[in-house]
Amino acid sequence: LRSTPDLERSLSRLQVSSRGTGRNAERVVLYEDNSKKRLLEFLSALKGLRQVAKAVACFEGAELKSRRLRRLVTPGTWERTGRGMCDLAPAVDKFEKAFDWKLAAETGRIVPRVKGVDQALDDAEECISEANQGLQDFLAQERTRAKCPSMRFVDLNKDAYLLQLPASVLGSKAVPADYEKHSMTKDVVRFTCDKLEELKAQMVKAQELKEAAMANILTVQLDLFCRDWDL
C-alpha cells in the first residue's frame, strides 16, 4: 500500500466534482484542462482502490487473532460498529471492464470497451450506424440508376461522401439530371445531389451527438461511481 494515494482525500474531491459545484459547475469556464485533471484524479482513485482490494484479498482464508485487523480486511458488517470493510473488488472490476485506464490516461478521454457503459454514447453510435447504412443503400441505388458499378464515395478536403464516377460519363444520358457536378480531373468526375446532402446532414448530426456524449462521459462515470459508494 506504500504507493496508494490519499484515498480519503481523493474520494472526497471526486464527490465534490460529481456534484458540479464551484469550479466544476457547468457554467464555470476554466482556462486549463480541468476535464483531464478530473479524469486523472478518477483514475488515481480507482487504481488506489484496486491496490487496497488486492491487499485485502491476501488475507482471505487467513486465521487472524486480531479483531481489529479482521474487521479491516473482512468485507461485511460487524455487531458493534454495524459496518465492516467494503467489498471493493466488484466495484473496481466494473470500471476496469468499462474502459481502458491506460488509454484514458494517455488520451484524456474515456473510450468504453463495450456497449452499455454510457447510454447516450450507445444511442449516438446507433444513429451513426443508421446514417451509414442510409448512405450505403443510397450508393447501391445510384450505381444502378447511373448504370455505373464503379461509382464510389470519396472525400475531398472538407467535403465527404462525394459520388465519384469515371470522367467518360460526362455528356452521356447515364448521369441523372439531379446530379450537381462538384469537381473533376481528367480521369474522374465528382457529383452531389439534394438527397445525398440530406443523408450527409444526418451523418453529421449523428457524429455531433457522439462528440457530445464523449465529452460528457466522464461526468456520467463519476456520477455512477459516487452513487455506488457511500463516500
VEXGU-228261 format. One line per 2 residues: number of its first residue (from 1); their letters; for each residue x, y, z of C-alpha. Coordinates in nm, 2 decimals, padded with zeros to 4 digits. Each point is the difference from the previous one (the first is absolute). Layout:
<nodes>
NUM) a) X/Y/Z | ... .
</nodes>
This chain:
<nodes>
1) lr) 00.00/00.00/00.00 | 00.30/00.23/00.00 .
3) st) -00.08/00.14/-00.34 | -00.37/00.04/00.07 .
5) pd) -00.12/00.36/-00.01 | -00.19/00.18/00.28 .
7) le) -00.33/-00.17/-00.08 | -00.20/00.19/00.25 .
9) rs) 00.10/00.33/-00.16 | -00.03/-00.14/-00.36 .
11) ls) -00.35/-00.13/00.06 | -00.11/00.32/00.17 .
13) rl) 00.12/00.20/-00.30 | -00.19/-00.23/-00.24 .
15) qv) -00.31/00.03/00.20 | 00.01/00.38/-00.02 .
17) ss) 00.09/-00.02/-00.37 | -00.30/-00.22/-00.07 .
19) rg) -00.24/00.25/00.15 | 00.11/00.26/-00.26 .
21) tg) 00.05/00.28/00.25 | 00.26/00.27/00.03 .
23) rn) 00.28/-00.04/-00.26 | -00.18/-00.30/-00.14 .
25) ae) -00.33/00.17/-00.07 | -00.12/-00.01/-00.36 .
27) rv) -00.01/00.38/-00.04 | 00.36/00.04/00.13 .
29) vl) 00.26/00.06/-00.28 | 00.35/-00.11/00.08 .
31) ye) 00.32/00.08/-00.19 | 00.15/-00.34/00.07 .
33) dn) -00.07/-00.35/-00.09 | -00.22/-00.06/00.30 .
35) sk) -00.16/-00.30/-00.16 | 00.32/-00.19/-00.03 .
37) kr) 00.10/00.09/00.35 | -00.33/-00.14/00.13 .
39) ll) 00.06/-00.32/-00.21 | 00.35/-00.05/00.15 .
41) ef) -00.14/00.04/00.35 | -00.27/-00.25/-00.08 .
43) ls) 00.25/-00.25/-00.14 | 00.23/00.06/00.30 .
45) al) -00.29/-00.09/00.24 | -00.09/-00.31/-00.20 .
47) kg) 00.36/-00.12/00.00 | 00.03/00.07/00.37 .
49) lr) -00.32/-00.20/00.07 | 00.13/-00.28/-00.21 .
51) qv) 00.32/-00.02/00.20 | -00.20/00.00/00.33 .
53) ak) -00.23/-00.28/-00.15 | 00.31/-00.21/-00.08 .
55) av) 00.15/00.06/00.34 | -00.33/-00.11/00.17 .
57) ac) -00.01/-00.31/-00.22 | 00.34/-00.11/00.14 .
59) fe) -00.17/-00.06/00.34 | -00.28/-00.22/-00.14 .
61) ga) 00.00/-00.33/00.18 | 00.26/00.11/00.26 .
63) el) -00.07/-00.06/00.37 | 00.04/00.34/00.15 .
65) ks) 00.01/00.04/00.38 | -00.03/00.38/-00.01 .
67) rr) -00.37/00.10/00.01 | 00.09/00.34/-00.14 .
69) lr) 00.20/-00.14/-00.29 | -00.28/-00.24/-00.08 .
71) rl) -00.25/00.29/-00.01 | 00.23/00.19/-00.23 .
73) vt) 00.05/-00.27/-00.26 | -00.33/-00.19/00.01 .
75) pg) -00.29/00.13/-00.21 | -00.33/00.01/00.17 .
77) tw) -00.16/00.14/00.32 | 00.10/-00.02/00.37 .
79) er) -00.23/-00.02/00.30 | 00.14/00.30/00.19 .
81) tg) 00.08/00.24/-00.28 | -00.27/-00.12/-00.25 .
83) rg) 00.25/00.03/-00.28 | 00.31/-00.18/-00.12 .
85) mc) 00.23/00.02/-00.30 | -00.16/00.09/-00.33 .
87) dl) 00.02/-00.27/-00.27 | 00.22/00.20/-00.24 .
89) ap) 00.07/-00.26/-00.27 | -00.34/-00.01/-00.18 .
91) av) -00.02/00.38/-00.01 | 00.35/00.04/-00.13 .
93) dk) -00.04/-00.28/-00.25 | -00.31/00.16/-00.14 .
95) fe) 00.20/00.31/-00.10 | 00.30/-00.20/-00.12 .
97) ka) -00.22/-00.19/-00.24 | -00.18/00.32/-00.10 .
99) fd) 00.30/00.18/-00.15 | 00.38/-00.02/-00.05 .
101) wk) 00.16/00.19/00.29 | 00.34/00.03/-00.18 .
103) la) -00.15/00.13/-00.32 | -00.22/00.25/00.19 .
105) ae) 00.31/00.14/00.18 | 00.18/00.03/-00.33 .
107) tg) -00.28/00.16/-00.20 | -00.18/00.19/00.27 .
109) ri) -00.33/-00.17/-00.11 | -00.20/-00.30/00.11 .
111) vp) -00.07/-00.24/-00.28 | -00.23/-00.28/00.10 .
113) rv) 00.11/-00.35/-00.07 | -00.36/-00.13/-00.05 .
115) kg) -00.35/00.12/-00.04 | -00.21/00.08/00.31 .
117) vd) 00.26/00.22/00.16 | -00.16/00.32/-00.11 .
119) qa) -00.36/00.01/-00.14 | 00.05/00.34/-00.18 .
121) ld) 00.31/-00.13/-00.18 | -00.18/-00.33/-00.09 .
123) da) -00.29/00.20/-00.14 | 00.24/00.22/-00.20 .
125) ee) 00.18/-00.31/-00.14 | -00.33/-00.14/-00.11 .
127) ci) -00.08/00.33/-00.18 | 00.34/-00.02/-00.18 .
129) se) -00.07/-00.36/-00.10 | -00.34/00.09/-00.14 .
131) an) 00.14/00.31/-00.18 | 00.28/-00.21/-00.15 .
133) qg) -00.25/-00.27/-00.11 | -00.21/00.27/-00.17 .
135) lq) 00.30/00.13/-00.19 | 00.10/-00.35/-00.11 .
137) df) -00.35/-00.08/-00.12 | -00.01/00.33/-00.19 .
139) la) 00.34/-00.09/-00.17 | -00.13/-00.34/-00.11 .
141) qe) -00.32/00.16/-00.13 | 00.20/00.26/-00.20 .
143) rt) 00.23/-00.25/-00.15 | -00.30/-00.17/-00.15 .
145) ra) -00.16/00.33/-00.10 | 00.31/00.14/-00.17 .
147) kc) 00.10/-00.35/-00.14 | 00.34/00.05/00.15 .
149) ps) 00.12/-00.29/00.23 | 00.33/00.18/00.06 .
151) mr) -00.17/00.30/00.17 | 00.13/00.05/00.35 .
153) fv) 00.01/00.25/00.28 | 00.31/00.22/00.04 .
155) dl) 00.10/00.28/00.24 | 00.16/00.32/-00.14 .
157) nk) 00.14/00.24/00.25 | -00.30/00.08/00.23 .
159) da) -00.26/-00.14/-00.24 | -00.08/-00.36/00.09 .
161) yl) -00.21/-00.26/-00.18 | 00.03/00.14/-00.35 .
163) lq) -00.11/-00.23/-00.28 | 00.30/-00.08/-00.23 .
165) lp) -00.05/-00.13/-00.35 | 00.23/-00.05/-00.30 .
167) as) 00.04/00.33/-00.20 | -00.13/-00.19/-00.30 .
169) vl) -00.36/00.02/00.12 | -00.01/00.37/-00.06 .
171) gs) -00.24/00.09/-00.27 | -00.17/-00.34/00.01 .
173) ka) -00.36/-00.06/00.09 | 00.12/-00.23/00.28 .
175) vp) 00.06/00.30/00.23 | -00.33/00.07/00.19 .
177) ad) -00.14/00.35/-00.05 | 00.00/00.09/00.37 .
179) ye) 00.38/-00.05/00.03 | 00.20/00.32/00.06 .
181) kh) 00.36/-00.01/-00.11 | 00.24/00.07/00.29 .
183) sm) 00.35/-00.04/-00.15 | 00.18/-00.20/-00.26 .
185) tk) 00.34/-00.11/-00.13 | 00.09/-00.15/-00.34 .
187) dv) -00.09/-00.35/00.14 | -00.29/00.05/00.24 .
189) vr) -00.29/00.23/00.07 | -00.17/00.05/00.33 .
191) ft) -00.36/00.08/00.07 | -00.24/00.07/00.27 .
193) cd) -00.38/00.04/00.02 | -00.28/00.12/00.23 .
195) kl) -00.07/-00.35/00.13 | 00.37/-00.07/00.07 .
197) ee) 00.03/00.33/00.19 | -00.29/-00.10/00.22 .
199) lk) 00.16/-00.33/00.08 | 00.33/00.17/00.07 .
201) aq) -00.17/00.24/00.24 | -00.14/-00.29/00.19 .
203) mv) 00.35/-00.14/00.04 | 00.14/00.33/00.12 .
205) ka) -00.28/00.02/00.26 | 00.07/-00.35/00.12 .
207) qe) 00.37/00.07/00.03 | -00.07/00.32/00.19 .
209) lk) -00.21/-00.21/00.24 | 00.29/-00.24/00.05 .
211) ea) 00.24/00.29/00.07 | -00.24/00.14/00.26 .
213) am) -00.04/-00.34/00.16 | 00.38/-00.05/00.01 .
215) an) 00.05/00.35/00.16 | -00.25/-00.09/00.27 .
217) il) 00.09/-00.36/00.07 | 00.25/00.09/00.28 .
219) tv) -00.27/00.18/00.19 | -00.24/-00.29/-00.05 .
221) ql) 00.26/-00.25/00.13 | 00.09/00.21/00.29 .
223) dl) -00.36/00.03/00.10 | -00.04/-00.38/-00.02 .
225) fc) 00.31/-00.05/00.21 | -00.11/00.24/00.27 .
227) rd) -00.36/-00.14/00.01 | 00.13/-00.35/00.04 .
229) wd) 00.22/00.10/00.29 | -00.10/00.15/00.33 .
231) l) 00.28/00.26/00.00 .
</nodes>
